[in-house]
């Protein structure tokens, strides 16, 4: 009986931890952009892909306004890529890093830890791409699996 109670308690704690991690606040560290792309650097995103999409949809207008990112509809970047800040800015070195020309310092690169990429389909739907999957938001706002 004690084993069952301990197992249930462990399951409840794990579920609570999962829900807490999936609803953490996201801090935007920096945004670098040019005519074709915008790179958003964050400390973290929610755990699940659908929660990440919901975070973007819920915060897009505020982010576009605060950081002056033109929306797709207004001729903005073709791709918005969200990167994890990780260990911070580094020198380019021999590693595969993304470097930003708009920073006037040698430590202007981050490790390429892509959390999510946002783009448009030919039909004009918003596409969210992750390492092994992609989703689109249909015209009626439903998140559906998309083709990679």
Rosetta blueprint (number, residue, H / E / L):
1 X L
2 X H
3 X H
4 X H
5 X H
6 X H
7 X H
8 X H
9 X H
10 X H
11 X H
12 X H
13 X H
14 X H
15 X H
16 X H
17 X H
18 X H
19 X H
20 X H
21 X H
22 X H
23 X L
24 X L
25 X L
26 X L
27 X L
28 X E
29 X E
30 X E
31 X E
32 X E
33 X E
34 X L
35 X L
36 X L
37 X E
38 X E
39 X E
40 X E
41 X E
42 X E
43 X L
44 X L
45 X L
46 X L
47 X L
48 X L
49 X H
50 X H
51 X H
52 X H
53 X H
54 X H
55 X H
56 X H
57 X H
58 X H
59 X H
60 X H
61 X H
62 X H
63 X H
64 X H
65 X H
66 X H
67 X L
68 X L
69 X L
70 X L
71 X L
72 X H
73 X H
74 X H
75 X L
76 X L
77 X L
78 X L
79 X E
80 X E
81 X E
82 X E
83 X E
84 X E
85 X L
86 X L
87 X L
88 X L
89 X L
90 X E
91 X L
92 X L
93 X L
94 X L
95 X L
96 X L
97 X E
98 X E
99 X E
100 X L
101 X L
102 X L
103 X L
104 X L
105 X L
106 X L
107 X L
108 X L
109 X E
110 X E
111 X E
112 X L
113 X L
114 X E
115 X E
116 X E
117 X E
118 X E
119 X E
120 X E
121 X L
122 X L
123 X L
124 X L
125 X L
126 X E
127 X E
128 X E
129 X E
130 X L
131 X L
132 X L
133 X L
134 X E
135 X E
136 X E
137 X E
138 X L
139 X L
140 X L
141 X L
142 X L
143 X E
144 X E
145 X E
146 X L
147 X L
148 X L
